[in-house]
Amino acid sequence: MNFHPPELEAELQSYSSEPMIRVLMMPENTNPLGFIFGGVILSHLDIAAGEEALKTARRPVVTKVMKEVDFVARVLVGDWVSFYTRTERVGRTSVTVRVLVAAHRGYRREDIYKVTAAEVVFVAVDEDGRPTPIEADPR
């Protein structure tokens, strides 16, 4: 029997159909308890959110703040971890991105668990690293 919580399936509908990134968790990513270290997940979350912000801003961005990250499930060695993203807001110089992290488990990746979700704010910067306005999307 596959584990696909309906509330997670519903939440995934508001994100891109494909994850921004997907990572296979390996033994070198574990904490002393044998589970995947939260910092590894945070690092990938920041990378995925940064790619979404870059796509939106169309210029270099830097992380300003990562809002509350509440880990609700463990990640195990061998899990395939997907980082789904969506742009929430675009300000004058900032982009706010929402990231949903899900672990796919089992040999066929048939079970899926919500790991965490977070909001990350990025600031667009110029060549000197100073905040710079985000130009409107020409589309």
Biotite code that builds the C-alpha atoms (Angstrom):
import biotite.structure as struc

atoms = struc.array([
    struc.Atom([0.000, 0.000, 0.000], chain_id="A", res_id=1, res_name="MET", atom_name="CA", element="C"),
    struc.Atom([1.348, 3.431, -0.939], chain_id="A", res_id=2, res_name="ASN", atom_name="CA", element="C"),
    struc.Atom([1.502, 6.340, 1.482], chain_id="A", res_id=3, res_name="PHE", atom_name="CA", element="C"),
    struc.Atom([0.169, 9.508, -0.220], chain_id="A", res_id=4, res_name="HIS", atom_name="CA", element="C"),
    struc.Atom([-1.533, 11.773, 2.338], chain_id="A", res_id=5, res_name="PRO", atom_name="CA", element="C"),
    struc.Atom([-4.413, 13.630, 0.614], chain_id="A", res_id=6, res_name="PRO", atom_name="CA", element="C"),
    struc.Atom([-3.500, 16.911, 2.328], chain_id="A", res_id=7, res_name="GLU", atom_name="CA", element="C"),
    struc.Atom([0.038, 16.726, 0.908], chain_id="A", res_id=8, res_name="LEU", atom_name="CA", element="C"),
    struc.Atom([-1.287, 15.883, -2.564], chain_id="A", res_id=9, res_name="GLU", atom_name="CA", element="C"),
    struc.Atom([-3.594, 18.919, -2.330], chain_id="A", res_id=10, res_name="ALA", atom_name="CA", element="C"),
    struc.Atom([-0.772, 21.185, -1.140], chain_id="A", res_id=11, res_name="GLU", atom_name="CA", element="C"),
    struc.Atom([1.479, 20.048, -3.997], chain_id="A", res_id=12, res_name="LEU", atom_name="CA", element="C"),
    struc.Atom([-1.152, 21.246, -6.496], chain_id="A", res_id=13, res_name="GLN", atom_name="CA", element="C"),
    struc.Atom([-0.192, 24.878, -5.737], chain_id="A", res_id=14, res_name="SER", atom_name="CA", element="C"),
    struc.Atom([3.466, 24.315, -6.697], chain_id="A", res_id=15, res_name="TYR", atom_name="CA", element="C"),
    struc.Atom([5.195, 23.646, -10.002], chain_id="A", res_id=16, res_name="SER", atom_name="CA", element="C"),
    struc.Atom([4.503, 20.113, -11.219], chain_id="A", res_id=17, res_name="SER", atom_name="CA", element="C"),
    struc.Atom([8.220, 19.290, -11.210], chain_id="A", res_id=18, res_name="GLU", atom_name="CA", element="C"),
    struc.Atom([10.535, 20.057, -8.296], chain_id="A", res_id=19, res_name="PRO", atom_name="CA", element="C"),
    struc.Atom([13.124, 22.798, -8.724], chain_id="A", res_id=20, res_name="MET", atom_name="CA", element="C"),
    struc.Atom([15.697, 20.272, -7.461], chain_id="A", res_id=21, res_name="ILE", atom_name="CA", element="C"),
    struc.Atom([15.663, 16.657, -6.307], chain_id="A", res_id=22, res_name="ARG", atom_name="CA", element="C"),
    struc.Atom([18.428, 15.119, -4.209], chain_id="A", res_id=23, res_name="VAL", atom_name="CA", element="C"),
    struc.Atom([19.208, 11.529, -3.184], chain_id="A", res_id=24, res_name="LEU", atom_name="CA", element="C"),
    struc.Atom([20.157, 11.463, 0.499], chain_id="A", res_id=25, res_name="MET", atom_name="CA", element="C"),
    struc.Atom([23.368, 9.585, 1.229], chain_id="A", res_id=26, res_name="MET", atom_name="CA", element="C"),
    struc.Atom([25.050, 8.301, 4.426], chain_id="A", res_id=27, res_name="PRO", atom_name="CA", element="C"),
    struc.Atom([27.449, 11.271, 4.579], chain_id="A", res_id=28, res_name="GLU", atom_name="CA", element="C"),
    struc.Atom([24.380, 13.525, 5.116], chain_id="A", res_id=29, res_name="ASN", atom_name="CA", element="C"),
    struc.Atom([23.421, 11.946, 8.456], chain_id="A", res_id=30, res_name="THR", atom_name="CA", element="C"),
    struc.Atom([23.461, 13.308, 11.985], chain_id="A", res_id=31, res_name="ASN", atom_name="CA", element="C"),
    struc.Atom([24.666, 11.225, 14.964], chain_id="A", res_id=32, res_name="PRO", atom_name="CA", element="C"),
    struc.Atom([21.206, 9.572, 15.192], chain_id="A", res_id=33, res_name="LEU", atom_name="CA", element="C"),
    struc.Atom([21.471, 8.254, 11.635], chain_id="A", res_id=34, res_name="GLY", atom_name="CA", element="C"),
    struc.Atom([18.845, 10.584, 10.130], chain_id="A", res_id=35, res_name="PHE", atom_name="CA", element="C"),
    struc.Atom([19.561, 13.262, 7.543], chain_id="A", res_id=36, res_name="ILE", atom_name="CA", element="C"),
    struc.Atom([20.969, 16.381, 9.210], chain_id="A", res_id=37, res_name="PHE", atom_name="CA", element="C"),
    struc.Atom([18.525, 19.314, 9.110], chain_id="A", res_id=38, res_name="GLY", atom_name="CA", element="C"),
    struc.Atom([21.267, 21.625, 7.863], chain_id="A", res_id=39, res_name="GLY", atom_name="CA", element="C"),
    struc.Atom([21.586, 19.528, 4.691], chain_id="A", res_id=40, res_name="VAL", atom_name="CA", element="C"),
    struc.Atom([17.870, 20.033, 4.012], chain_id="A", res_id=41, res_name="ILE", atom_name="CA", element="C"),
    struc.Atom([18.173, 23.776, 4.751], chain_id="A", res_id=42, res_name="LEU", atom_name="CA", element="C"),
    struc.Atom([21.073, 24.134, 2.322], chain_id="A", res_id=43, res_name="SER", atom_name="CA", element="C"),
    struc.Atom([19.141, 22.476, -0.518], chain_id="A", res_id=44, res_name="HIS", atom_name="CA", element="C"),
    struc.Atom([16.017, 24.462, 0.389], chain_id="A", res_id=45, res_name="LEU", atom_name="CA", element="C"),
    struc.Atom([18.006, 27.700, 0.021], chain_id="A", res_id=46, res_name="ASP", atom_name="CA", element="C"),
    struc.Atom([19.421, 26.567, -3.331], chain_id="A", res_id=47, res_name="ILE", atom_name="CA", element="C"),
    struc.Atom([15.984, 25.611, -4.700], chain_id="A", res_id=48, res_name="ALA", atom_name="CA", element="C"),
    struc.Atom([14.415, 28.866, -3.494], chain_id="A", res_id=49, res_name="ALA", atom_name="CA", element="C"),
    struc.Atom([17.335, 30.837, -4.933], chain_id="A", res_id=50, res_name="GLY", atom_name="CA", element="C"),
    struc.Atom([16.822, 29.259, -8.356], chain_id="A", res_id=51, res_name="GLU", atom_name="CA", element="C"),
    struc.Atom([13.133, 30.214, -8.275], chain_id="A", res_id=52, res_name="GLU", atom_name="CA", element="C"),
    struc.Atom([14.030, 33.788, -7.217], chain_id="A", res_id=53, res_name="ALA", atom_name="CA", element="C"),
    struc.Atom([16.681, 34.026, -9.952], chain_id="A", res_id=54, res_name="LEU", atom_name="CA", element="C"),
    struc.Atom([14.150, 32.850, -12.537], chain_id="A", res_id=55, res_name="LYS", atom_name="CA", element="C"),
    struc.Atom([11.717, 35.536, -11.350], chain_id="A", res_id=56, res_name="THR", atom_name="CA", element="C"),
    struc.Atom([14.171, 38.446, -10.858], chain_id="A", res_id=57, res_name="ALA", atom_name="CA", element="C"),
    struc.Atom([16.261, 37.629, -13.948], chain_id="A", res_id=58, res_name="ARG", atom_name="CA", element="C"),
    struc.Atom([19.335, 38.943, -12.135], chain_id="A", res_id=59, res_name="ARG", atom_name="CA", element="C"),
    struc.Atom([21.560, 37.818, -9.236], chain_id="A", res_id=60, res_name="PRO", atom_name="CA", element="C"),
    struc.Atom([19.847, 37.446, -5.865], chain_id="A", res_id=61, res_name="VAL", atom_name="CA", element="C"),
    struc.Atom([21.032, 36.900, -2.295], chain_id="A", res_id=62, res_name="VAL", atom_name="CA", element="C"),
    struc.Atom([19.203, 35.338, 0.627], chain_id="A", res_id=63, res_name="THR", atom_name="CA", element="C"),
    struc.Atom([17.785, 37.941, 3.014], chain_id="A", res_id=64, res_name="LYS", atom_name="CA", element="C"),
    struc.Atom([15.749, 35.771, 5.395], chain_id="A", res_id=65, res_name="VAL", atom_name="CA", element="C"),
    struc.Atom([14.481, 32.231, 5.724], chain_id="A", res_id=66, res_name="MET", atom_name="CA", element="C"),
    struc.Atom([11.292, 32.267, 7.757], chain_id="A", res_id=67, res_name="LYS", atom_name="CA", element="C"),
    struc.Atom([10.206, 29.567, 10.185], chain_id="A", res_id=68, res_name="GLU", atom_name="CA", element="C"),
    struc.Atom([11.257, 26.064, 9.198], chain_id="A", res_id=69, res_name="VAL", atom_name="CA", element="C"),
    struc.Atom([9.412, 23.352, 11.101], chain_id="A", res_id=70, res_name="ASP", atom_name="CA", element="C"),
    struc.Atom([10.592, 19.823, 10.357], chain_id="A", res_id=71, res_name="PHE", atom_name="CA", element="C"),
    struc.Atom([7.535, 17.550, 10.533], chain_id="A", res_id=72, res_name="VAL", atom_name="CA", element="C"),
    struc.Atom([9.084, 14.286, 9.282], chain_id="A", res_id=73, res_name="ALA", atom_name="CA", element="C"),
    struc.Atom([12.484, 12.629, 9.337], chain_id="A", res_id=74, res_name="ARG", atom_name="CA", element="C"),
    struc.Atom([14.492, 12.126, 6.175], chain_id="A", res_id=75, res_name="VAL", atom_name="CA", element="C"),
    struc.Atom([16.283, 8.810, 5.784], chain_id="A", res_id=76, res_name="LEU", atom_name="CA", element="C"),
    struc.Atom([19.320, 7.648, 3.864], chain_id="A", res_id=77, res_name="VAL", atom_name="CA", element="C"),
    struc.Atom([18.114, 6.639, 0.420], chain_id="A", res_id=78, res_name="GLY", atom_name="CA", element="C"),
    struc.Atom([15.178, 9.056, 0.376], chain_id="A", res_id=79, res_name="ASP", atom_name="CA", element="C"),
    struc.Atom([14.712, 11.065, -2.768], chain_id="A", res_id=80, res_name="TRP", atom_name="CA", element="C"),
    struc.Atom([14.019, 14.605, -1.515], chain_id="A", res_id=81, res_name="VAL", atom_name="CA", element="C"),
    struc.Atom([12.135, 17.022, -3.768], chain_id="A", res_id=82, res_name="SER", atom_name="CA", element="C"),
    struc.Atom([12.098, 20.794, -3.316], chain_id="A", res_id=83, res_name="PHE", atom_name="CA", element="C"),
    struc.Atom([8.990, 22.301, -4.945], chain_id="A", res_id=84, res_name="TYR", atom_name="CA", element="C"),
    struc.Atom([8.947, 26.091, -5.356], chain_id="A", res_id=85, res_name="THR", atom_name="CA", element="C"),
    struc.Atom([6.626, 28.941, -6.225], chain_id="A", res_id=86, res_name="ARG", atom_name="CA", element="C"),
    struc.Atom([7.035, 32.713, -6.265], chain_id="A", res_id=87, res_name="THR", atom_name="CA", element="C"),
    struc.Atom([4.759, 34.301, -3.675], chain_id="A", res_id=88, res_name="GLU", atom_name="CA", element="C"),
    struc.Atom([5.541, 38.012, -4.068], chain_id="A", res_id=89, res_name="ARG", atom_name="CA", element="C"),
    struc.Atom([7.757, 40.347, -6.046], chain_id="A", res_id=90, res_name="VAL", atom_name="CA", element="C"),
    struc.Atom([8.678, 43.662, -4.445], chain_id="A", res_id=91, res_name="GLY", atom_name="CA", element="C"),
    struc.Atom([10.775, 46.554, -5.682], chain_id="A", res_id=92, res_name="ARG", atom_name="CA", element="C"),
    struc.Atom([14.060, 44.734, -4.945], chain_id="A", res_id=93, res_name="THR", atom_name="CA", element="C"),
    struc.Atom([12.859, 41.477, -3.364], chain_id="A", res_id=94, res_name="SER", atom_name="CA", element="C"),
    struc.Atom([11.367, 38.137, -4.309], chain_id="A", res_id=95, res_name="VAL", atom_name="CA", element="C"),
    struc.Atom([9.563, 35.944, -1.784], chain_id="A", res_id=96, res_name="THR", atom_name="CA", element="C"),
    struc.Atom([9.597, 32.227, -2.563], chain_id="A", res_id=97, res_name="VAL", atom_name="CA", element="C"),
    struc.Atom([7.682, 29.401, -0.916], chain_id="A", res_id=98, res_name="ARG", atom_name="CA", element="C"),
    struc.Atom([9.314, 25.955, -0.837], chain_id="A", res_id=99, res_name="VAL", atom_name="CA", element="C"),
    struc.Atom([7.671, 22.627, -0.018], chain_id="A", res_id=100, res_name="LEU", atom_name="CA", element="C"),
    struc.Atom([10.064, 19.777, 0.799], chain_id="A", res_id=101, res_name="VAL", atom_name="CA", element="C"),
    struc.Atom([8.877, 16.195, 0.316], chain_id="A", res_id=102, res_name="ALA", atom_name="CA", element="C"),
    struc.Atom([10.689, 12.889, 0.857], chain_id="A", res_id=103, res_name="ALA", atom_name="CA", element="C"),
    struc.Atom([9.952, 10.041, -1.558], chain_id="A", res_id=104, res_name="HIS", atom_name="CA", element="C"),
    struc.Atom([10.604, 6.683, 0.078], chain_id="A", res_id=105, res_name="ARG", atom_name="CA", element="C"),
    struc.Atom([10.630, 3.070, -1.007], chain_id="A", res_id=106, res_name="GLY", atom_name="CA", element="C"),
    struc.Atom([12.333, 1.299, -3.885], chain_id="A", res_id=107, res_name="TYR", atom_name="CA", element="C"),
    struc.Atom([9.794, 2.717, -6.324], chain_id="A", res_id=108, res_name="ARG", atom_name="CA", element="C"),
    struc.Atom([9.538, 6.057, -4.449], chain_id="A", res_id=109, res_name="ARG", atom_name="CA", element="C"),
    struc.Atom([5.878, 5.179, -3.906], chain_id="A", res_id=110, res_name="GLU", atom_name="CA", element="C"),
    struc.Atom([5.588, 6.731, -0.431], chain_id="A", res_id=111, res_name="ASP", atom_name="CA", element="C"),
    struc.Atom([5.730, 10.497, 0.005], chain_id="A", res_id=112, res_name="ILE", atom_name="CA", element="C"),
    struc.Atom([6.156, 12.478, 3.221], chain_id="A", res_id=113, res_name="TYR", atom_name="CA", element="C"),
    struc.Atom([6.051, 16.204, 3.817], chain_id="A", res_id=114, res_name="LYS", atom_name="CA", element="C"),
    struc.Atom([9.312, 17.179, 5.485], chain_id="A", res_id=115, res_name="VAL", atom_name="CA", element="C"),
    struc.Atom([8.901, 20.948, 5.824], chain_id="A", res_id=116, res_name="THR", atom_name="CA", element="C"),
    struc.Atom([7.828, 24.124, 4.073], chain_id="A", res_id=117, res_name="ALA", atom_name="CA", element="C"),
    struc.Atom([9.360, 27.572, 4.314], chain_id="A", res_id=118, res_name="ALA", atom_name="CA", element="C"),
    struc.Atom([9.210, 31.072, 2.951], chain_id="A", res_id=119, res_name="GLU", atom_name="CA", element="C"),
    struc.Atom([12.506, 32.577, 1.800], chain_id="A", res_id=120, res_name="VAL", atom_name="CA", element="C"),
    struc.Atom([13.070, 36.222, 0.869], chain_id="A", res_id=121, res_name="VAL", atom_name="CA", element="C"),
    struc.Atom([15.763, 37.193, -1.633], chain_id="A", res_id=122, res_name="PHE", atom_name="CA", element="C"),
    struc.Atom([17.090, 40.594, -2.649], chain_id="A", res_id=123, res_name="VAL", atom_name="CA", element="C"),
    struc.Atom([18.198, 41.353, -6.192], chain_id="A", res_id=124, res_name="ALA", atom_name="CA", element="C"),
    struc.Atom([21.703, 42.810, -6.290], chain_id="A", res_id=125, res_name="VAL", atom_name="CA", element="C"),
    struc.Atom([23.877, 44.659, -8.790], chain_id="A", res_id=126, res_name="ASP", atom_name="CA", element="C"),
    struc.Atom([27.524, 43.950, -9.664], chain_id="A", res_id=127, res_name="GLU", atom_name="CA", element="C"),
    struc.Atom([28.642, 45.590, -6.380], chain_id="A", res_id=128, res_name="ASP", atom_name="CA", element="C"),
    struc.Atom([26.279, 43.524, -4.262], chain_id="A", res_id=129, res_name="GLY", atom_name="CA", element="C"),
    struc.Atom([23.906, 46.423, -3.593], chain_id="A", res_id=130, res_name="ARG", atom_name="CA", element="C"),
    struc.Atom([20.106, 46.024, -3.736], chain_id="A", res_id=131, res_name="PRO", atom_name="CA", element="C"),
    struc.Atom([18.764, 46.870, -7.162], chain_id="A", res_id=132, res_name="THR", atom_name="CA", element="C"),
    struc.Atom([15.242, 47.132, -8.570], chain_id="A", res_id=133, res_name="PRO", atom_name="CA", element="C"),
    struc.Atom([13.651, 44.157, -10.252], chain_id="A", res_id=134, res_name="ILE", atom_name="CA", element="C"),
    struc.Atom([12.489, 45.052, -13.730], chain_id="A", res_id=135, res_name="GLU", atom_name="CA", element="C"),
    struc.Atom([8.974, 44.091, -14.764], chain_id="A", res_id=136, res_name="ALA", atom_name="CA", element="C"),
    struc.Atom([8.691, 40.848, -16.720], chain_id="A", res_id=137, res_name="ASP", atom_name="CA", element="C"),
    struc.Atom([8.346, 41.822, -20.404], chain_id="A", res_id=138, res_name="PRO", atom_name="CA", element="C"),
    struc.Atom([5.954, 38.905, -21.078], chain_id="A", res_id=139, res_name="ARG", atom_name="CA", element="C"),
])
